[in-house]
Amino acid sequence: MRSCLADYELVAAERLEAALDLLANGEGWRPMAGGTDLMVLLNAGTLPFERLVSVRKLDELRRIEVSDTSVRIGAAVTYSEIQRDAVLRAEFPLLCQAAHWTGSVANQNQGTLGGNIANASPAADSAPPLLVHDARIHLVSSAGSRWVGYSDFHLGYKVLAMRTDELLYAIELPRRQGEWRYYGRKVGTRRAQAISKVSFAGAARMEGGRMREVRLAFGSVAPVPLRCLATERAVAERAGDAGQTLAKEIAPISDIRSTAGYRGQVAQNLLAEFLESL
């Protein structure tokens, strides 16, 4: 059953302070930017809240800011804008690759990085690259602001370390020195416009042709996007079969898109492909 639009209220915030005041007033307001996830729920009649404040036009959330040490991406920056940014393409190719995988071109023009994060799905395309790139999340509210490491942001399935009065303001990525090699894959029913069965992001710092550091992250293999620290240690220390360590670290399920067994095998295959590529 579709939703009745008359049951919903939408306000387009012209100032950040106005949006934060609405979120803080206790009357059930929720933020939206591109709306690519929310509109699916609205059309299906399952959108769980009726008051929406649009933050899409707030300039503070639409910027990509580059410093000597980091890149800050506003929460309302679109996937298309991420793909076009020269610094992101050069230094954070996994994130640009994930932006290219997300839906159709129309979705990429409308959908935002902040929305992909705030939707809290363990299958979010941006999640494994953000884990590998050590992202930090900047949250703001009428009471102040704070930073949360992205690795600590997902508390459980669809549960985030973010209060209802807070707005996801920006995502910060530290710039790295040295030679890094990257590998990303999304396994799904189709190459685009499909939720992933398994997604993977890997990064390795190389010196003299040898791997000195490795970072591994998966989506759709646990209740939350997963940085596989035990598997990273197994790879770095050459401690037995890293695939067996990975099998113990992930917790895939069977659902309408795939089976737990398939996801587990694909995850091990993607890890093997990445290590062979080095």
Buried (B, 14 or more C-beta within 10 A) or exposed (E): EEBEEEEEEEEBBEEBEBBBBBBBEEEBBBBBBBBBBBEEBBEEEEBEEEBBBBBBEBEBBBEBEBEEEEBBBBBBBBBBBBBEBEEBBEBBBBBBBBBBBBBEEEBBBBBBBBBBBBBBBBBBBBBBBBBBBBBBBBBBBBEEEBEBEBBEBBEEEEEBBBEEBBBBBBBBBEBBEEEBBBBBBBBBEEEBEBBBBBBBBBBBBBEEEEBEBBBBBBBBBBBBBBBBEBBBEBBBEEEEEBBEBBBEBBEBBEEEBBEBEBBBBBBBBBBEEBBEEB
